[in-house]
Amino acid sequence: MTISDLYRRWLLEMWNGDFELAHELVTPGFTGHWPGMEVSGPGELVEVLKQGYAPFDDVRVTLDVGPIPDGDLVAARWTFNGSYRGGLPGATVPEGTRVAFGGHDILRAEGDRFAEYWVISDAQTFSRELGIG
């Protein structure tokens, strides 16, 4: 499997709801770098995905650009779409409001799994669409 194929599984399968796939796609020593948060191992990754998706229904993550491979690294741009179901502190929009925001990923592979992940997402658009701030 190429690093591009691995990324497509990461984004289009795991991030679209098959969270347990993390155990197949990342190394036991995986480290995820979110702004202000570090995630270690596939188990923590699954928990972060579940928590992040809990306030949304009908989530769909799409691949906008890439994947762009470079040796053991791969980069891409994506868009998250979902319907707000409630529960986020400070959100003022009604339940059912559609939300969309984009982000960029860089991942480093070891063999046929990802060992490290850096993500930057458009938190400003996300907050604005939820009426936060």
N, C-alpha and C positions, 0 to 999 in steps of 0.2 A: 504494500500500500504506500502511495506517495504521501508526502507531507500535506499536499493539497487535498488529497482524498481524506486524510485524517482530519483536517480542518473542517471539511464539509460535514463529516459525521459529528464533530464537536458542535458546530453551529446548527446545522439543519436537523439533526436528530436529538442530540442531548439538550440543546437550548430550546428546542420545541417540545419538551416535555418528557423525554426519556432520560430522566436525571440519573438513574442507576447505571446508565452507560458510562458514567464517570469512572467506575471501577475498571472498565476496559480501556478507556481512552487516556487516562493519566497514570503516571508512575506513583508508587506508594509514597515517595518523597516529594510529590508535586507541591509547588508553591504558587499561589495565585496572588497577584498584587493588584488590589483595587485601591482607588484613592482613599487613604485613611484606614485601610484594612488589609490584613494578610490572611490567607486561607491555606491550610496545610493538609495535604492528602486528599484522596477521593471522597472519604466520608464527610469531611468538612465542606467540600465543594458541593456535594449533594444537598447538605443542609442549607447552604447559602442560596442555592438555586430554589429550593422549596420556599424559603422565607421570602425571597425576592419576588416570587410569582404568586404568593398567597393573596395579595390585594387585587389580583387581576383574573379575568376570565378571557377565553378566546385568544390566548397569547399566540402570536405568530412572529417568529424572528426570521428575517429574510437577509440574504447575502446581496449586498449592493456593489461591492468592488472586491475583486480577488477571488480566491486567495492568491497572494503574491509570495511565492517561495523564494528563500535565499539561504541555501545550505540547510542548517538545522532550525532556521527561523521561518515563520510564515506570518504574513500580515493580511488584514482584511478590514472592510467597512461593512457594517450591518445596520438594520433598522428593527427596533422592537415595536410591536403593535399589540394593544390589548384593551379590554374594557375594564374600567376601574370598578371594583366590587366593594371598596370601602376598607377602612382600617388604617390608613396612613395618617399619622399625626400632622395636623395643619392643612390637610387637603380640604378644599371647600367645594369642589365640583360634585355634582350628584352621581350616585352610583349609576353605572352604565355608560358613563362618558368614555369615549374612545381616546386613547393616548398613544402617541407615537414619538419616538426619539431615536437618535442614531448614536453609533459609537464605533471605536476602532479597537482591534485586537492585535497583539503581537504574541506569538507563542513560540517556545523553544522545545524541540523534540529531542528525546533520547530514545533511539531505536524506533519502535512503532507506537510510542506513547508520548504525550506531552508532559514535560517536567516543570515548565514554568510558563506563567501567563501574566501579561500586563494588559489592562483595559482602561480606556478613557471613554466615558460616555457623556452625552450632552445633558448634564444635570440641570442646566438652566432651562432648557426647553421642557424637560420632564417636570420640573417644579412648576413652571408657568402653566402647563397643560392641566396640572392637578390643582391649580389655584393656591399653591403654597407660596407664602412670602408676600 
